[in-house]
Amino acid sequence: MRKMFYLISASILLISCGGGKDEIKEVKIGDQIWMTENLSVEKFNNGDPIPQSTSVDDWYKASYQNGEPRWCYYGYDKGKDEIYGKLYNWYAINDPRGLAPEGWRIPTKDDFQKLQEFVVSKYDEDDCLPLKSKDLWKEKFGNDGTNETGFNALPGGYINIDGSSENMLETANFWTCTQSENFDNMAYGFSLSYQFQTTSLSDAFKCYGYSVRCIKK
């Protein structure tokens, strides 16, 4: 019965666009279409390379001190890319050259609020578990997520102000393009944690390195 409810109410459609490295996997959740994998691009839409940070010191200087666009791998380890994708600071996702692939955009705070509201209204539980992947998460409540929505949030951690890599297997953190109403050096981020069964949408320092999930235009 539960499975039938999920299939009908969530209206999930899994689609592959293109092939190889250009393949984009997507899922329909309510009337929104989201990527089901973290973004992993190295160039802006005009072809300019997005500068990569390969060390803690470089991230700290470029991201925190200078406010320059940067991406990196968690732990500066390329091996993390295949599963978790890349981590970007807010200066990269808000750069006028554009980060999202054609036909997609960086989600707003309102987009994530709408996602939260849909999940809560359609599933008989809090909004975190239906969005989380079924594995990889650090154990807290005896299981991982259910991924009933197909969003497949992965616990890829984040890059802190000082360039250190934090919370792998514990949190999933995604940028919005929405500036904080309270602080010039902050923007909204959407987060899930192994410790809680609800998501959060709150201010985050722009120099953090977060994952990116695009939403279809």
N, C-alpha and C positions, 0 to 999 in steps of 0.2 A: 504493500500500500504506500509506504513511504517513498519507494523508488518511483512509483507511478506519479506521485505528487511532484517529485523533483523533475521528472521528464516533461510534464505538462506545464507546470507553473514557471519554471525557470527559463523555458524556451531556449535551451542551449543548442547552439550550432557550432561545430568545430570545423574550421575551414583552413586550408593551406593556400597561401598566395605565393606564386613563383616557385623557385626550387633552389636547392643548395643553400648557400649563405644568405640568399635573399628571401628565403621562405619566412613568412610571417604567420604564426599560428594565432588564431583568434577565437573568442568565445562571446556569444550573446548572453548578457545577463540583464533581464528586464528588457528595456529598449536601448541599452548601451552595448557597444561592441568594444571589448578590451583585448589587448595582447595577452597571451597566456604565458609568455616568457619575458624575462627582463631584457631591456634594450642592450645592444652590444655593438654600437657603431663607433667608428674612429674618425669620421669626417663629418663636418657640417654639410648642410644640403647644397652649398655652393662649391663643394669639393675641398675646401680648406681643411687641413688636419686639425682635430681637436688635440691640443697638447696632452701628452701622457705624463703622469708623475710616476716615477719608478722608485721613489724613496720617501720616507717619512719627512725628511728635511725639505725636499722639493715641494711636496704637497703643502706643508705648513707655510712656506714662503709664498708660493704662487696663489694658494687658495685663501689662506687666512690674512696674510700681510698685504697682498697685492690685489686680491679679488679678481683673479684671472681664471678663465675657463680651464678646467682640468678633468681628466678621467683617470682611473687606475683600477687595477685588480685588487680584490681583497687580499691583504697581506702582501701586496705587490707580487703576487704569484699568478702567473699566466694560467696555471692549471685550474684555477677557480672559474675561469671564463666559461667553459663549456656548460656548466650547470647554472651558475649564478649570474652570468653576464658581467657587465662593467658597472662601476660606481662613478657617478658624476657629481660635481658640485653644482650649486644652483646657477652659477655664472655660465656654465655650459648649457644648461637646459633653457636659460632665458636669453641666450645670445641671439641677436637679430638674424644671424646666418641660418638659424634653424637646426634643430636636432632630430625632430620626429620625421620618419619616412613619409613620402608622398601619400596623401590620403589620411594621414594620422596627425594627431596633435598631442601636446603635453596636457594632461588633465588639470582642471582647476580644482579648487577646494570644493566647489559646488558639485562637481562630477563625483568626487569621492563621497560626499554626503549623500548623494542620490544612490550610490552603490550601497552604502551602509543601510539606508532606509529600505531599499528593496530586499536585501538579505534578511533583515530583521522581520519584515512583513511576510516573507514567503517561507521561512524556515522556523520550526518550532524550537529555536535555541538562539543563543547570542550570535553576533555577526562574524566572530573571528574564525571559528572552526570551518564553516562552509567555504571560506576563502583560502584557507591554508592548504598547502600540499599534504599529501597523505603520509609522507615520510620526511626524513632529514631533521625534523625538529627535535630539540632537546626535550626529554620527557619531563612532564610536570603533572598532567592529569591522567596518565596511563595510556595516552594515545596521541597521535599527531592530529592534523586537521582531517576533515572529511572530504574537502575539495568538492562538495556537492555543486558548487557554482561553476567549476571548471577554471576559476581564476588562477589557482595553483601558485599562491604566494609562497616563495622560497625563503628560508631563513638565512639570507646572505649577509646579515650584519651591516655595518656602516664604517665610514672613515671619520674619525673624531677631529676636533679642531687642530690638534697637534700632529695629525697625520697617522696616528695609530689606528690599527684595525680592531674593531670591537664587535662583540656579540654574534659572531658566526654561530649558527644553529639555534640562536635564541630570539632574534628579531628579524622581521622583514620591514624595510623602510623605503617609501616611494615619494619622490618629489611631486609637488603640484607647481603650477606656474603662478600661484597666487601669493603676492607679497603680504607679509604680516601687517596687520593694522596698527600694531603697537611698536614695532622695532624695525628700523631701516636695514639692519644686518641679519634679518630673519625672514623666512618664508614658511608656508605651511607644508608639512609633511604628513603622510599617512602611514601609520605603523601598526604592526601586529607583533605580539610577543608570546613566547611559550608560557609565560607566567599568567596571562590573562585570557579570558574568553570573549573579550570585546576589543574592537579596534580603537585607535585614537587618531585624531586629526588635530595637530597642534603645531606651534611655532618650532622651527628648527634653524640653527645657524646656517647661513648660505654657504659657508665654507665646509660643511659636512659633505661626505660622499655618500649619496643614496642611490638606490636602484631607480630605474625609470620604467614605468608601464604606460604605454601610449593608449589613447582612446581614439576610435575612428571618428572622423569628421562627419 
